[in-house]
């Protein structure tokens, strides 16, 4: 049911932190990479990423994952990358959502999060 890997979420967390903090100067490179990466995810992965963010934000409980994913699919009105980049504290919400769902990145994802 859940096809989005924890490593992919970890990548979004990393790029969102760089974008938020302007670690690359203006934040533009990180924003571009983040938009491009999210835009290349499948529709299911985009809905799942949105659901993880909502769970981390407290809009849904972890036990309501399936409902959150279905809501993300049904209520999508803008590109997912635009919606998520407009979300304050995106990285924090995704990390909280991962924790609530018991998702842990592999070695590659762990390295990304430590950067």
N, C-alpha and C positions, 0 to 999 in steps of 0.2 A: 504494500500500500504506500509506503514512504520511500520514494526513489531518490530524494535529494540527500547527497552524502554530507556528513558532518564536516568533511574537509572543504567542500564547496561553501558551506555556511561560514567556516573559519576564514576563508578567503574574503568573503564579503565583509566580515567583521574587521579584518585587517585594513582593507581598502576604505571602509567607512571611517575608521579611526584616523587614517591619514587624511581623508577628505575633511573630516571635522576639525582636525588640528592644523591643517595646512602644512603637513610635514614636507610636502614637495614644493614648497614655496607658495603657490597660489591655490593649491588643491585641485587644479584643473586636470593634471595627469591622472590623479587618483579618481576623480569624478568620471573621466572618460573611461578608464579601465573598469570601474564599477558599473557604469551604464552598459558598456559593451558586454561584460561578463553576465550581468543579470539578463540582458537582452538575448543572449545565446542559450539561456536555460530553456528547457522545454516548458510548455504551459503548465504541466503538472508540477515541475520543480519550482516555477515561479509562484504558483498557488501555495505550495508547501513552505517556501521561504517567507511569504507573507504571513502564513499561519504561525510559523515559529516566532516571527516578530510580534504578532498579536498576543501570543501566549506569554512572551517575555514582558510585554507591556501591561498584561493583566486583563486584556479584553476577553480572552478565553482562558479556561483552565487546561492543563495538559491532558486531562481526561476527555476534553472536547476537541481533540486534534482533528478528527474526521469532519466534524461540523465546521471548524475553522477553515479547513482546506476547501470544503464545499462552498462556504461563504465567500472565500477569496476568489474562487472560480466564477461564481454567479454574480458577484458585485463588482467585478473588474470593469472600470470605465476609462482608465488611463493606462498607459504602459507601466508595467510593474516597476521598471527602473525609475520612472518619474515619481511614482507614488512613494517608493521606499527612500529615495534620496531626499524627499521632502519631509521625511519623518525625523524629528529631533531625537537624538539619542539612539539612532538605529543600531549601532554596534552594541550598546548596552542591552537593548531589548532583545537582540538576537542571542547574545550570550546568556541572558536570563532564560530565554525560551529553550535554548539547548540544554541548559542545566535542568529545567523543569521536565524536559522530555527524556533526560538521561542520555543525550547524544554527546559523544566525545570524539573529537577528531583523532585521526591516526597520527603517526609520527610526523608526517608531512604537515598536517594541520596544526599540531602542537608547535612546530617550528614557526609557522606563520603567526600564531598568536603571541609568541614570545618576542617577536620583532618589535 
